[in-house]
Amino acid sequence: MSTRVVTAHIPSELAEQIDQLAERLDRPKGWIVKQALMSWVELEAKRHQLTLEGLADVDAGRLVDHAAIDAWAKNLDKSV
């Protein structure tokens, strides 16, 4: 796997937290940052996919009427 160096300016407090994590986990700071970025990129990819699926549902007419949602929400109070 090839790698690249990426630099970013981050708040000092965040950098200190990364330093503390690296020491506590006995891992390099680069490993901590790589894990965080991988998790964030994966989460954003999932959010994007879910958005596309939602838009496809709208395009296909798979919708729930506002009145039905409103009635359902009002019914929640009665079930408690």
Helices and strands as residue ranges (DSSP letters): H 12-25, H 29-59, H 66-78
